[in-house]
Amino acid sequence: MQKAIILCEGKFGTTEGKSAHGLVRYSRRFKIVGVIDSTFRGKDAGEVLDGVPNGIPFFGSLEEALNATSDAHYLIIGVATDGGKLPPSYRKVVKSAVLHGMNIVNGLHEYISDDKELCGLAREHKVHIVDIRKLAKGSHFFTGEIESVRAVKIVVLGTDSAIGKRTTALMIKDALNKMGLKTVFIGTGQTSWMQGERYVSIMDSTLNDYVSGELEHTVVRAYRNEKPDVIIIEGQGSILHPAYPGGFEIITSTKPDAIILQHSPKRLRFDGFEKYYIPSLKKFILVLEKLSDRKVIAITLNHEKIKDEELLKTEKEIEYRFHIPASDVLKEGPGKIVSAILHSFPKLKNKLHDKKRLRQQ
C-alpha cells in the first residue's frame, strides 16, 4: 500500500470529515500515516474518532507532516463538503504537496485536474492527480440481470447523510465473513474507492441514465466473480433528504432482500440543512418497506450525543416500538445485527450448519 497523508483541516471533528473518518478506520488502498487538522495537532486520530488509539497522528500543517513522514507519496482530500467544493484554503496545501512531489487523490465534485496551474505543476513534477469522480461517468444501462443474483442482498440505508452507513456495512460484512458466510461489499461512494474496495459504483457522479445500470452491473459482476452467500450494499444520503435523496436507485436497481436502517436518535434536523426536520423513524420504515416490498430487519444506531447510560435504553425503546433489533455496531459490535440477518434468512443459517458439518467430517 502507498503511504498517504489526509488533508482534513478544520473538518475532522465534523460530518464533512467523513472520508477522513473512513480512511482512518480502514483502507486497503493506502497506508494512512497522518492527518492534517491543526484543531487536533499532536493527538491520535483513532482516539479522537473512536476513543481507541491507532497510531495515526494529527499534524498542524503539510510541512510538519512531511518532516515526520518523508516517504508519504499521496495527499488525500479527506472532506466531503456540501456541493463537493474544495475549501479555498486547501488549494494552497494541494499546490505545496504537488511541489513536494506528492500525488493528489480528490473525491470532490470540483476537479483539481481542471485547474490549469495545478495540472501544469503536476506534469512538471511528474505526479498524478486522481479525481475519483471523473472515473464514474457510466456506460451500463439497466438490463434486469439483477434477477440472476441468488445471493442474499442487504442494503444499509440511513435517515440522514453522513450518519455511518458505510462503516456499519463494512463491519457487518467482516463479521459475516469471519463467521463463514462469504460476503461481498458493494460501495456506492468515493470513500469506498479510497478504502480500496473492489466493487464500487460512484452514484453521484454517474450520468443519470446509467445510475441504475451501473449499480446493477456492479452487483452482478461481484456475484459472478465471487459467488458470495451475502452481498452488503452501501447506502447513500437518505430517501427523504431534501438535498441528498439517495436510496431510490439502490432499492429499485439492486432489488435488496432486506434493509438495515442507520439512525441517529439525537439528530433532529438534516445535517447541513438545519431548517429541515428529519421525519420520524416510523415514516422512514414505512416508506422504505412500501418502496422495496421488503422488510427493515434491524436499526443500527449512530451514538453521537448519546451518553453511554442512555444507549441501552434507546435501543430497548426502538425494539419495543418496532419489534426489530437495534444496536450501535461501533460500541457493541455487529453481533446482534448478524443474528437478525440469520433469523431473517434461515438458508444462511443452514449454510453455516452445512459448512460446520463438513469441517467435522
C-alpha positions as CSV (number, residue, x, y, z in Angstrom):
1,M,0.0,0.0,0.0
2,Q,1.2,3.5,-0.8
3,K,1.6,5.8,2.2
4,A,-0.7,8.8,2.3
5,I,-1.5,11.9,4.4
6,I,-5.1,13.1,4.7
7,L,-5.9,16.8,4.4
8,C,-8.9,17.5,6.6
9,E,-8.0,20.9,8.1
10,G,-10.8,22.2,10.4
11,K,-13.2,19.4,9.3
12,F,-12.2,16.2,11.1
13,G,-14.5,16.9,14.0
14,T,-17.5,17.4,11.7
15,T,-19.6,15.3,9.5
16,E,-17.8,16.8,6.5
17,G,-14.7,14.8,7.5
18,K,-16.4,11.5,6.8
19,S,-14.0,10.5,4.1
20,A,-11.1,11.0,6.5
21,H,-13.0,9.1,9.2
22,G,-13.4,6.1,6.9
23,L,-9.8,6.1,5.9
24,V,-8.6,6.4,9.5
25,R,-10.7,3.4,10.4
26,Y,-9.8,1.2,7.4
27,S,-8.1,1.2,4.0
28,R,-6.7,-1.5,1.8
29,R,-5.5,1.0,-0.9
30,F,-3.5,3.4,1.2
31,K,-1.5,3.2,4.4
32,I,-2.6,6.4,6.3
33,V,0.4,7.9,8.1
34,G,-1.1,11.2,9.2
35,V,-4.0,13.6,9.2
36,I,-3.6,17.4,8.7
37,D,-6.0,19.2,11.0
38,S,-4.4,21.7,13.4
39,T,-7.5,21.5,15.6
40,F,-6.2,18.2,16.9
41,R,-2.5,18.7,16.4
42,G,-0.5,16.1,18.4
43,K,-3.4,13.8,19.1
44,D,-4.1,10.3,17.8
45,A,-6.7,10.1,15.1
46,G,-8.2,6.8,16.2
47,E,-8.5,8.1,19.8
48,V,-10.3,11.3,18.6
49,L,-12.6,9.4,16.3
50,D,-13.5,6.2,18.3
51,G,-11.7,6.5,21.6
52,V,-9.2,3.9,20.6
53,P,-5.6,4.9,19.6
54,N,-4.4,3.6,16.2
55,G,-1.1,5.3,15.7
56,I,-2.2,7.8,13.1
57,P,-1.1,11.3,14.3
58,F,-2.6,14.7,13.6
59,F,-0.3,17.4,12.2
60,G,-0.8,21.1,12.1
61,S,0.5,21.6,8.5
62,L,1.7,19.7,5.5
63,E,5.3,20.7,6.2
64,E,5.0,19.3,9.7
65,A,3.6,16.1,8.4
66,L,6.3,15.7,5.7
67,N,9.0,16.3,8.3
68,A,7.7,13.4,10.3
69,T,6.7,11.1,7.4
70,S,9.1,11.9,4.5
71,D,8.1,8.8,2.4
72,A,4.4,9.7,2.0
73,H,3.7,10.0,-1.7
74,Y,0.0,10.8,-1.7
75,L,-2.1,13.6,-0.3
76,I,-5.8,12.7,0.0
77,I,-8.5,15.3,0.2
78,G,-10.4,13.9,3.2
79,V,-13.5,16.0,3.2
80,A,-17.0,15.7,1.6
81,T,-18.3,19.2,1.5
82,D,-21.8,20.3,0.6
83,G,-21.8,20.7,-3.2
84,G,-18.4,19.0,-3.4
85,K,-16.4,22.2,-3.5
86,L,-12.7,22.3,-2.5
87,P,-12.4,24.6,0.6
88,P,-10.4,27.7,-0.7
89,S,-7.7,27.3,1.9
90,Y,-7.0,23.8,0.8
91,R,-5.7,24.8,-2.7
92,K,-2.5,26.2,-1.2
93,V,-1.9,23.0,0.6
94,V,-2.5,21.0,-2.6
95,K,-0.1,23.2,-4.5
96,S,2.5,22.7,-1.9
97,A,2.0,18.9,-2.0
98,V,2.5,18.8,-5.7
99,L,5.7,20.9,-5.4
100,H,6.9,18.3,-2.9
101,G,6.3,15.6,-5.5
102,M,3.1,14.1,-3.9
103,N,0.2,12.6,-5.9
104,I,-3.2,14.0,-5.2
105,V,-6.4,12.0,-4.6
106,N,-9.6,14.0,-4.7
107,G,-13.1,12.8,-4.2
108,L,-14.9,16.1,-4.5
109,H,-17.1,17.2,-7.4
110,E,-14.6,20.1,-8.1
111,Y,-11.9,18.5,-10.2
112,I,-8.4,19.5,-9.3
113,S,-7.2,18.2,-12.7
114,D,-9.2,21.0,-14.3
115,D,-7.1,23.6,-12.5
116,K,-4.6,24.7,-15.2
117,E,-1.9,25.8,-12.8
118,L,-2.1,22.7,-10.6
119,C,-2.3,20.4,-13.6
120,G,0.7,22.1,-15.1
121,L,2.7,21.8,-11.9
122,A,1.7,18.1,-11.7
123,R,3.1,17.5,-15.2
124,E,6.3,19.4,-14.4
125,H,6.8,17.4,-11.2
126,K,5.7,14.1,-12.7
127,V,2.9,13.4,-10.2
128,H,-0.7,12.3,-10.7
129,I,-3.9,14.0,-9.9
130,V,-6.7,11.4,-9.4
131,D,-10.2,13.0,-9.4
132,I,-12.2,9.9,-8.3
133,R,-15.5,11.2,-9.5
134,K,-14.1,11.6,-13.1
135,L,-13.9,7.8,-13.1
136,A,-17.7,7.4,-12.8
137,K,-19.4,8.7,-16.0
138,G,-21.1,5.3,-16.6
139,S,-21.7,3.1,-19.6
140,H,-24.0,0.3,-18.4
141,F,-27.8,0.6,-18.8
142,F,-30.2,-1.4,-16.6
143,T,-30.9,-4.8,-18.2
144,G,-32.7,-6.8,-15.5
145,E,-29.7,-9.1,-15.0
146,I,-30.0,-8.4,-11.3
147,E,-32.7,-11.1,-11.2
148,S,-30.0,-13.7,-11.8
149,V,-28.3,-12.9,-8.5
150,R,-29.1,-15.6,-5.9
151,A,-27.0,-14.2,-3.0
152,V,-28.9,-12.6,-0.2
153,K,-28.7,-8.8,-0.9
154,I,-28.9,-6.4,2.1
155,V,-28.7,-2.6,1.8
156,V,-27.7,-0.3,4.6
157,L,-29.7,2.9,4.2
158,G,-30.0,5.9,6.6
159,T,-32.2,8.5,8.0
160,D,-29.6,11.2,7.1
161,S,-26.4,11.7,5.1
162,A,-23.0,11.3,6.9
163,I,-24.6,9.0,9.5
164,G,-22.3,5.9,9.4
165,K,-23.9,3.7,6.7
166,R,-20.6,2.7,5.1
167,T,-18.9,1.9,8.4
168,T,-21.8,-0.2,9.6
169,A,-22.0,-2.0,6.3
170,L,-18.3,-2.9,6.3
171,M,-18.4,-4.1,9.9
172,I,-21.4,-6.4,9.1
173,K,-19.5,-7.7,6.0
174,D,-16.4,-8.5,8.0
175,A,-18.5,-10.3,10.8
176,L,-20.3,-12.4,8.3
177,N,-17.1,-13.4,6.5
178,K,-15.5,-14.3,9.9
179,M,-18.5,-16.4,10.7
180,G,-18.0,-18.4,7.5
181,L,-20.5,-16.8,5.1
182,K,-18.8,-15.4,2.1
183,T,-19.8,-11.8,1.9
184,V,-19.0,-9.1,-0.6
185,F,-19.4,-5.3,0.0
186,I,-20.7,-3.0,-2.8
187,G,-19.5,0.6,-2.4
188,T,-21.5,3.5,-3.8
189,G,-19.3,6.5,-3.0
190,Q,-15.8,7.9,-3.4
191,T,-14.7,6.9,0.1
192,S,-15.2,3.2,-0.6
193,W,-12.9,3.6,-3.6
194,M,-10.3,5.3,-1.5
195,Q,-10.6,2.5,1.0
196,G,-9.7,0.0,-1.7
197,E,-13.0,-1.8,-2.1
198,R,-13.1,-3.9,-5.3
199,Y,-16.7,-3.4,-6.2
200,V,-17.7,0.3,-6.3
201,S,-20.2,2.3,-8.3
202,I,-19.9,6.0,-7.5
203,M,-23.5,7.0,-7.8
204,D,-23.5,10.8,-7.5
205,S,-21.0,11.2,-10.4
206,T,-22.6,8.8,-12.8
207,L,-24.8,10.2,-15.6
208,N,-28.4,9.8,-14.5
209,D,-29.4,7.4,-17.3
210,Y,-26.7,5.0,-16.2
211,V,-27.0,5.1,-12.4
212,S,-29.3,2.1,-12.2
213,G,-27.4,0.2,-14.8
214,E,-24.0,0.8,-13.1
215,L,-25.4,-0.3,-9.7
216,E,-26.9,-3.5,-11.3
217,H,-23.7,-4.2,-13.2
218,T,-21.5,-3.8,-10.1
219,V,-23.7,-6.2,-8.1
220,V,-23.9,-8.8,-10.9
221,R,-20.2,-8.6,-11.5
222,A,-19.4,-9.2,-7.8
223,Y,-21.8,-12.1,-7.7
224,R,-20.4,-13.8,-10.8
225,N,-16.8,-13.2,-9.8
226,E,-17.0,-14.1,-6.1
227,K,-20.1,-16.4,-5.8
228,P,-20.9,-15.0,-2.4
229,D,-23.6,-16.0,0.1
230,V,-24.3,-12.4,1.0
231,I,-23.9,-9.0,-0.7
232,I,-23.9,-5.9,1.5
233,I,-24.7,-2.7,-0.3
234,E,-23.7,0.7,1.0
235,G,-26.5,3.3,1.0
236,Q,-26.2,7.0,0.1
237,G,-27.9,10.1,1.5
238,S,-31.4,9.5,2.8
239,I,-34.6,8.6,0.9
240,L,-36.3,11.7,2.5
241,H,-33.4,14.1,2.4
242,P,-34.2,17.4,0.5
243,A,-30.6,17.6,-1.0
244,Y,-29.4,14.0,-1.0
245,P,-32.4,11.8,-1.6
246,G,-30.2,8.7,-2.0
247,G,-31.6,5.2,-1.8
248,F,-34.3,5.1,-4.5
249,E,-32.0,3.9,-7.3
250,I,-30.3,1.4,-4.9
251,I,-33.6,-0.1,-4.0
252,T,-35.1,-0.3,-7.5
253,S,-32.0,-1.5,-9.3
254,T,-30.3,-3.8,-6.8
255,K,-33.5,-5.4,-5.6
256,P,-32.4,-5.9,-2.0
257,D,-33.9,-8.8,0.0
258,A,-33.7,-6.8,3.3
259,I,-32.9,-3.3,4.6
260,I,-30.9,-2.3,7.6
261,L,-31.6,1.3,8.6
262,Q,-28.9,3.5,10.2
263,H,-30.3,6.2,12.5
264,S,-29.0,8.9,14.8
265,P,-31.7,9.4,17.5
266,K,-30.3,12.8,18.7
267,R,-30.3,14.3,15.2
268,L,-33.5,16.4,14.8
269,R,-32.6,18.2,11.6
270,F,-30.8,17.1,8.4
271,D,-27.1,17.5,8.5
272,G,-26.1,20.8,6.8
273,F,-29.8,21.7,6.2
274,E,-30.9,22.8,9.6
275,K,-34.3,24.3,8.6
276,Y,-35.5,20.8,7.6
277,Y,-36.6,18.4,10.3
278,I,-35.7,14.7,9.9
279,P,-39.0,12.7,9.6
280,S,-39.8,10.1,12.2
281,L,-38.2,6.7,12.2
282,K,-41.7,5.2,11.7
283,K,-42.1,7.2,8.4
284,F,-38.7,6.0,7.1
285,I,-39.6,2.4,7.8
286,L,-43.0,2.8,6.1
287,V,-41.6,4.5,3.0
288,L,-38.7,2.0,2.6
289,E,-40.8,-1.0,3.1
290,K,-43.5,0.2,0.7
291,L,-40.9,1.2,-1.9
292,S,-38.9,-2.1,-1.7
293,D,-41.7,-4.5,-0.8
294,R,-39.1,-5.9,1.7
295,K,-38.6,-5.6,5.4
296,V,-36.4,-3.3,7.5
297,I,-34.9,-6.1,9.6
298,A,-32.8,-4.0,12.0
299,I,-32.0,-0.5,13.2
300,T,-28.3,0.4,13.6
301,L,-27.6,3.5,15.7
302,N,-25.1,6.3,15.5
303,H,-24.3,7.2,19.1
304,E,-23.5,10.9,18.5
305,K,-24.6,13.0,21.6
306,I,-25.9,9.8,23.3
307,K,-24.4,9.1,26.7
308,D,-23.4,5.5,27.3
309,E,-26.0,5.1,30.0
310,E,-28.7,6.3,27.5
311,L,-27.7,4.0,24.7
312,L,-29.2,0.7,26.0
313,K,-32.5,2.5,26.9
314,T,-32.7,4.0,23.4
315,E,-32.2,0.6,21.9
316,K,-34.8,-1.0,24.0
317,E,-37.3,1.7,23.2
318,I,-36.8,1.2,19.4
319,E,-37.0,-2.6,19.8
320,Y,-40.2,-2.3,21.8
321,R,-41.8,0.1,19.3
322,F,-40.8,-1.6,16.0
323,H,-40.2,-5.2,17.1
324,I,-36.9,-5.4,15.4
325,P,-33.3,-5.4,16.8
326,A,-31.5,-2.2,17.4
327,S,-27.8,-1.9,18.1
328,D,-24.8,0.5,17.8
329,V,-22.2,-1.6,16.0
330,L,-19.3,0.8,16.8
331,K,-20.0,0.5,20.5
332,E,-21.3,-3.1,20.7
333,G,-20.0,-4.8,17.6
334,P,-22.3,-6.2,14.9
335,G,-23.3,-9.4,16.6
336,K,-26.9,-8.5,17.2
337,I,-27.4,-7.4,13.6
338,V,-25.7,-10.5,12.3
339,S,-28.2,-12.6,14.4
340,A,-31.1,-10.6,12.9
341,I,-29.8,-11.4,9.4
342,L,-29.6,-15.1,10.2
343,H,-33.0,-15.0,11.7
344,S,-34.5,-13.3,8.6
345,F,-32.8,-15.8,6.2
346,P,-32.8,-19.4,7.5
347,K,-31.0,-20.5,4.4
348,L,-27.9,-18.7,5.6
349,K,-28.1,-20.4,9.0
350,N,-28.5,-23.7,7.1
351,K,-25.4,-23.0,5.1
352,L,-23.4,-22.3,8.3
353,H,-24.6,-25.7,9.7
354,D,-23.7,-27.5,6.5
355,K,-20.2,-25.9,6.5
356,K,-19.7,-26.8,10.1
357,R,-20.8,-30.4,9.4
358,L,-18.4,-30.7,6.5
359,R,-15.5,-29.5,8.7
360,Q,-16.3,-32.0,11.3
361,Q,-16.3,-35.0,8.8
